Amino acid sequence: MNKVDVLIIGGGISGLASAWWLARSGLSVEVWEAGERSGGKIMSTRQDGYLTERAASMVLNFRPEVAELMREAGLESAKTARLPGAEARRYLLHKGRLKALPMRLGSMVVSPLWSLRGKLRLLAEPFIFSSGRSEESVSEFITRRLGREVLEKAMEPFVAGTLAADADQASAAAVLPRLMALEQRYGSIGAGVLVNRVLRRSTASATDTFSFRGGMATLVEALAQAPGINLRTGHTAQELVREREGWQAVAATPHGQRTVSACHVIVATPAPAAAALVNPLDKELAELLRGIGYAPVNVVHAGMARDAVGHPLDGTGFLAPKGESGTLTGNLWMSALFPDRAPPGKVLLTSYLGGARAPKVADWDDGRLVDETFRTLRPLMDLKSDPEMVRIDRHCEALPAYHGAYQARMQAITARLQHIPSLHLEANYRGGVSVRDRLVCGHAVADRILGAQCWPSVERKRREEAQQSGTKTAYSLESMDAALE
Ligand SMILES: Cc1cc2nc3c(=O)[nH]c(=O)nc-3n(C[C@H](O)[C@H](O)[C@H](O)COP(=O)(O)OP(=O)(O)OC[C@H]3O[C@@H](n4cnc5c(N)ncnc54)[C@H](O)[C@@H]3O)c2cc1C
């Protein structure tokens, strides 16, 4: 039977990131992916000269671990930054028209998008002393602190458009942990931001927004091919058996069953698949995982001639509040965001439909999805013709909805896992859905595994690296000596 240090089940970004941090330290890692390719939801496709993204289309980074991974995985030179104009504006669908969202407090004060009452309510935030109930929803937290208008014109469309969630049900502690931490620490979000600015601490602002020249697939492909990672596609994990020292795992493969023994196992699948795997080990844990809901999202990519779009496309795209749009939650102007997303003279517009707001879209056929998308886009963006390229990506379980008493659920999951220390659950229902969060959580689980026991292979690798850097120092000293002679 094959033996590895760590077996990872699920070859999406969560599994691959964990694998990368572990292999880099010298552990032997095998990744089982049920599908025929790695990357999970993330996939970039070239079609008729357009580059489309099935799920994540960019990374918003402010974490040093992500910068470290980019550097060490040799991905810096493959990155592509946002086009300069794209940083200028974001739009909001408001009263049937696209309105530029104010990006700074100063511009908000003069923006016609906000009523005088809404502006005064926002400015009163530092003087709000009420505290919320535990497990407050996003709607409750934002309305209590910043007022109803901020909820309706900023937070609700943000939560629907980026998390496919419903602000009335989403847990504020799970979705907005940094804003809640500011309130807890400073008594006010505004005061907290101000104190952090004055002290020059890291603020909530993203410092680096990027994709890759070949699309987000570049990231998952680079991780999957990194030295020390043994990726096996077409391997569906079926059974996990606890042994005296570690695990025995069984996968169904196109060539029959494969069994591997491992010291640690990371289950990096969506929650329903994780629940099925852990059910024989811990029924309570499986029940907690089964209770995590998912919302469907359909992505409609449209390629068009530039002159068929009347809108200047001077920004990243727009978000649509629920009062304005029943099914379409947002639209990204991909060709305005990153270079080479559309052929010269063409544009690529990517729309997101569904989420918790409209789960019914999961049942819609392609024709209905395209009709609904263009019925919404045509008047808003002054579209003068039909698209020359359409591609539809469907996710029946797009994102975990961080709904209800989510923090309590996560704490209960963590408590159950204390009894099974060599089993780890690492996917986007824990610690954030963004690619940044997945890379950071992968780093954290690798740290926990590395610290859990003494790993001879890790010690060996450290010694070799120390020797190599010693040799390099010796060489450079020698060359300095030589230069002095
Ligand atoms: C439409 C959309 C747009 C998004 N946009 C952005 C964005 O712009 N920026 C951003 O940061 N994030 C974005 N995200 C979020 C991000 O893409 C996802 O959260 C992330 O890709 C999920 O990765 P994962 O590895 O946790 O899960 P997955 O990608 O779902 O990977 C899990 C893997 O496990 C495998 N698996 C399941 N069961 C088994 C089994 N029994 N054995 C073996 N393998 C198994 C599956 O085949 C799958 O490959 C977006 C998501 C969506 C849906």
The ligand as an SDF file (V2000), in Angstrom:
LIG
                    3D

 53 58  0  0  0  0  0  0  0  0999 V2000
  -19.2650   32.4520   -9.9540 C   0  0  0  0  0  0  0  0  0  0  0  0
  -18.1680   32.6290   -8.9510 C   0  0  0  0  0  0  0  0  0  0  0  0
  -17.3470   33.7580   -9.0050 C   0  0  0  0  0  0  0  0  0  0  0  0
  -16.3190   33.9140   -8.0680 C   0  0  0  0  0  0  0  0  0  0  0  0
  -15.4830   35.0070   -8.1600 N   0  0  0  0  0  0  0  0  0  0  0  0
  -14.4450   35.1310   -7.2930 C   0  0  0  0  0  0  0  0  0  0  0  0
  -13.4770   36.1730   -7.4660 C   0  0  0  0  0  0  0  0  0  0  0  0
  -13.5360   36.9730   -8.4090 O   0  0  0  0  0  0  0  0  0  0  0  0
  -12.4500   36.2440   -6.5710 N   0  0  0  0  0  0  0  0  0  0  0  0
  -12.3250   35.3480   -5.5380 C   0  0  0  0  0  0  0  0  0  0  0  0
  -11.3710   35.4770   -4.7480 O   0  0  0  0  0  0  0  0  0  0  0  0
  -13.1960   34.3180   -5.3810 N   0  0  0  0  0  0  0  0  0  0  0  0
  -14.2430   34.1790   -6.2290 C   0  0  0  0  0  0  0  0  0  0  0  0
  -15.1000   33.1150   -6.1210 N   0  0  0  0  0  0  0  0  0  0  0  0
  -14.8880   32.1390   -5.0160 C   0  0  0  0  0  0  0  0  0  0  0  0
  -13.8630   31.0510   -5.3270 C   0  0  0  0  0  0  0  0  0  0  0  0
  -13.7500   30.8280   -6.7100 O   0  0  0  0  0  0  0  0  0  0  0  0
  -14.2580   29.7470   -4.6330 C   0  0  0  0  0  0  0  0  0  0  0  0
  -14.6000   29.9800   -3.2730 O   0  0  0  0  0  0  0  0  0  0  0  0
  -13.1280   28.7240   -4.6490 C   0  0  0  0  0  0  0  0  0  0  0  0
  -12.6820   28.5160   -5.9800 O   0  0  0  0  0  0  0  0  0  0  0  0
  -13.5940   27.4010   -4.0290 C   0  0  0  0  0  0  0  0  0  0  0  0
  -12.4880   26.5450   -3.9440 O   0  0  0  0  0  0  0  0  0  0  0  0
  -12.5290   25.1860   -3.1200 P   0  0  0  0  0  0  0  0  0  0  0  0
  -11.2600   24.4960   -3.3920 O   0  0  0  0  0  0  0  0  0  0  0  0
  -12.8750   25.4570   -1.6940 O   0  0  0  0  0  0  0  0  0  0  0  0
  -13.7720   24.3570   -3.7060 O   0  0  0  0  0  0  0  0  0  0  0  0
  -13.9530   23.7140   -5.1770 P   0  0  0  0  0  0  0  0  0  0  0  0
  -13.3950   24.6130   -6.2040 O   0  0  0  0  0  0  0  0  0  0  0  0
  -15.4000   23.3540   -5.2610 O   0  0  0  0  0  0  0  0  0  0  0  0
  -13.0540   22.3830   -5.1510 O   0  0  0  0  0  0  0  0  0  0  0  0
  -13.4680   21.2310   -4.4660 C   0  0  0  0  0  0  0  0  0  0  0  0
  -12.9860   20.0410   -5.2680 C   0  0  0  0  0  0  0  0  0  0  0  0
  -13.2710   18.8370   -4.5430 O   0  0  0  0  0  0  0  0  0  0  0  0
  -13.5560   17.8360   -5.4990 C   0  0  0  0  0  0  0  0  0  0  0  0
  -14.2630   16.7160   -4.8110 N   0  0  0  0  0  0  0  0  0  0  0  0
  -15.5210   16.7090   -4.3070 C   0  0  0  0  0  0  0  0  0  0  0  0
  -15.7780   15.5100   -3.7470 N   0  0  0  0  0  0  0  0  0  0  0  0
  -14.6560   14.7540   -3.8930 C   0  0  0  0  0  0  0  0  0  0  0  0
  -14.2950   13.4160   -3.5150 C   0  0  0  0  0  0  0  0  0  0  0  0
  -15.1410   12.6240   -2.8370 N   0  0  0  0  0  0  0  0  0  0  0  0
  -13.0460   12.9580   -3.8340 N   0  0  0  0  0  0  0  0  0  0  0  0
  -12.1710   13.7500   -4.5070 C   0  0  0  0  0  0  0  0  0  0  0  0
  -12.4640   15.0100   -4.8980 N   0  0  0  0  0  0  0  0  0  0  0  0
  -13.6910   15.5080   -4.5840 C   0  0  0  0  0  0  0  0  0  0  0  0
  -14.3970   18.5490   -6.5410 C   0  0  0  0  0  0  0  0  0  0  0  0
  -14.4040   17.8400   -7.7690 O   0  0  0  0  0  0  0  0  0  0  0  0
  -13.6780   19.9000   -6.6260 C   0  0  0  0  0  0  0  0  0  0  0  0
  -12.7170   19.9140   -7.6500 O   0  0  0  0  0  0  0  0  0  0  0  0
  -16.1280   32.9300   -7.0460 C   0  0  0  0  0  0  0  0  0  0  0  0
  -16.9560   31.7900   -6.9970 C   0  0  0  0  0  0  0  0  0  0  0  0
  -17.9680   31.6390   -7.9350 C   0  0  0  0  0  0  0  0  0  0  0  0
  -18.8220   30.4030   -7.8890 C   0  0  0  0  0  0  0  0  0  0  0  0
  1  2  1  0
  2  3  1  0
  2 52  2  0
  3  4  2  0
  4  5  1  0
  4 50  1  0
  5  6  2  0
  6  7  1  0
  6 13  1  0
  7  8  2  0
  7  9  1  0
  9 10  1  0
 10 11  2  0
 10 12  1  0
 12 13  2  0
 13 14  1  0
 14 15  1  0
 14 50  1  0
 15 16  1  0
 16 17  1  0
 16 18  1  0
 18 19  1  0
 18 20  1  0
 20 21  1  0
 20 22  1  0
 22 23  1  0
 23 24  1  0
 24 25  2  0
 24 26  1  0
 24 27  1  0
 27 28  1  0
 28 29  2  0
 28 30  1  0
 28 31  1  0
 31 32  1  0
 32 33  1  0
 33 34  1  0
 33 48  1  0
 34 35  1  0
 35 36  1  0
 35 46  1  0
 36 37  1  0
 36 45  1  0
 37 38  2  0
 38 39  1  0
 39 40  1  0
 39 45  2  0
 40 41  1  0
 40 42  2  0
 42 43  1  0
 43 44  2  0
 44 45  1  0
 46 47  1  0
 46 48  1  0
 48 49  1  0
 50 51  2  0
 51 52  1  0
 52 53  1  0
M  END
$$$$
